[in-house]
């Protein structure tokens, strides 16, 4: 009975973590460029000084769904979406380079180019800063061209190029902000094969129907595990009563 209690307890724990992952996905079903998390756990024997004994549920390395989300046409010049595979590069306050697919761009009063989560978008030379302009155009290769404020109609200027990369997704891991970092720590070099489309946003790749189905299944699994633990407790009490003089 002790083995059954241990198995049920670890199963309930991992099922609870899977429910949290599913809830997180559902909460980001409308988040631009969000990549869904995949919950996975398996049975593992307990290793010790002797032979392996018991079995417990253990989370494996969390996976992520890297499929592209739905393409949403907006017609806005500062809304961009990567075609196929690839990423935009941003950075955190510590200067660490991170990856995102979020392309709902905006420009601060200081000219900084940020996405909808207030994360800076990096160009070939670092964070992109724009001077005052009347018109902006972002080409398929990420080149940013503006018509400076007060300039003649043909006096356009190239300011920078949005850095787009395509690392091996097997080397990527997600942080708490939903951004991806590389476990190789080799930096992110521009890839000319990655292109973007202006006037389009990539939505979340979360399937609401699938996640709701998963939530129902996890709830049933958790209920089964709790019933097993209750059964072990009840059998223990029955055994105690039998052993009483």
N, C-alpha and C positions, 0 to 999 in steps of 0.2 A: 504493500500500500504506500510505503514511503516513496518508491519509485514512481508510482502513478501520480502522487501529489507533486513531485518535482517536475515531471513532464508537463502536467497540466498548468503548473504555475508559470513555467517558462513559455509555454504556448500562449497563455493569456497575455503575458507581458509583450511578446512580439506582435501578437494580434492588435494589442492596444497601440503600439507604435505604428503599425500599418494603417490603423484608423486615423491617426494623427496626420500621416502623410497624405492620405486621401482627402482629409478635410482641408489640408493646405492647398492641394491641387484645386479643389472646388472653390476655395477663396480667391484663387488667381485665374479663374476661368475667363475673366475679361481683361486680364493684365497683358498689355502689349508685349509681344515677343517672349512670353513666359514659356519655359520648358517643364513639362510635367515630371514629377519624381515617380520612380517605380519602387514599390515595396517588395522585398524578397527575403525569405528566411527559410532555413532548412534544418533537418534533424542532425545533431552531432553527438557522438559518444563522449563521455567524460573520461579524459586520460589522467592517469595518476601513476603511483609507484608500481601497481600491479597491472592486471588486465583492464581494458576499458570497461567501465560500468555505467549503467543508466544511459539515458539519451535526453538531450535537451534541445530546445529550439534556439537558433542563433541567427541574428541578422547577418547577411552577407554585405559586401560593399554596396551601398545604395546605387541604383542605376537611374538613368534619366532618359526620357524620350526626346531624342534629337530631331524628330520629324518637324517639318515646317508647319507653321500655323496657317490659318486661312488668310488670304490676301484681301485687304480691305481698301478699296479705292476711296481717296479723300480729295484728290485734286490740289492739295496744299503743297507748296514748294518745299517746305521743311519736313514733310513726312516722307521718309525713305524706308525701303525694305530691301534686304539682300535677296538676290535671286539664287535659289538653290542653297548649296552649302556655303558656309562662311560666317564671319562674325565682325562686329564693330569692336573697337578697342576703347576701353575707358580706364580710369584709375581711381583708387581710393585715396583717402587723406594721407596715407603713408607713402603714396607714390607707386604702389603695386599695380601693375597692369592686369586688367581683368577683361573678360569678354561678355558681350551682350548682343542680343538681336533686336533690342528696343530702338526704334528709329523715329519716335515722335519728338523731333528736335525743336528747340526754342533758343532764343538769343537773349541773354541778360542785358541790362542797361550798360554794362561794361564791355559788351561785345563777346562774352564767352558763349561757346556753343555747347549746350547741354541737351540731354534727352529728358523725357517726361519725369524721370526719377531724380532729376537734378544731378546726374552723373556726367562729367565732362567727356566729350567725344574727342579722341586723339587723332591727329593728323600725322603726316610724315615727320613733323618736327616737334610733336608733343601736343598739349592742349591747344585747340583752335580758338583764336580770337579774331573777331571781324571788326573792321572800321565801320563807321556809319555808311549806309548804302540805301539806294532807292530800289534796287532789284537784286535778287539772288537766284542763281541757278546751280544745281548740283548734277554733274554729269554721271553717266553710268559707271565710270571708273573712280568716282568719288571726288573728282576735281570741283572745287568751289569757285565759281566765278561771280563777281558782283559788279554792279554799276555804282561807283562811289557817289555819295550824296553831292548833288550840285554839278556832277560831271556831264559831259556831252553824251548823247545816246550811244556813240560808238567807242566810248572811252572805258571799256570794260577792263577788269583786272582779275587775274587769278590770284587767290589768296592762299590756298592750301589744298591738300587732298586728304579726304577722310581715309584713314588707314583701315583696310579690310584684310582679314587673315583667314586661313583655313588650316588650323592644326588638326592633328589626329584626335578625334573625340574620345578615344580610349584613354588619353592622358589627362582628360579634363575632370575636374570635380567642382561641385557647386558650393558656394559659401552661403551664409545666412541671409544675404541680401539678394539672392537669386542670380548672382553673377558667377562666371566660371573662371577658374584659375587653372594653370597647367602644373601638373606634378613634376614635369621635367624641368621647369624653371629655366627654360632656354630663351625666353622672350618670344614675342610675336612679330614675325617678319611679314611685311606686306606680300600679298599674293595677287598678281595681276589677273589671275583667272577668275577672281571673285568680282562680281558686278552688282550694282544696285539699281533699283527703279524708284524714280521720284514720284510723289503724289500717291503713294501706296504705303499702307502699314501692314505689318504682320501681326496677326492676333495670337492669342494663346493657343497652344496645341492640346489643351486639356479637353477630353471628351466627357462632357457632363454626364451623359447617359452611362458611360462605362464606369466613371467614378462613383456614381450613385449605386450602380450594381455591386461594385467592390465594397462599398460601405455596408450594404445589406449583408453581403457574404461574411465580412469581417465581424459584424454584430452577431451573426449566428454562430460563428466559430468561437467568439469570446464567451457567448452564453454556454456553449458545450463545455468549454474548459472550466468555467466556474461551477457548472453542475458536477463535473468530475471531482473537483476539489471538495465540494459539499458532500459528495458520496463517500470520499475517503474519510472525511471528518465523522460522518454518521457511522461508518463501519468501525472506526476507532472507538467511538462511544459504546457501540454494541459489544465490542470485545472487552472493554473495561467492565461492563456490567456482568459479562460472563465470568470474569476472573475475580469478581468480588465474592468474599466468603458468605 
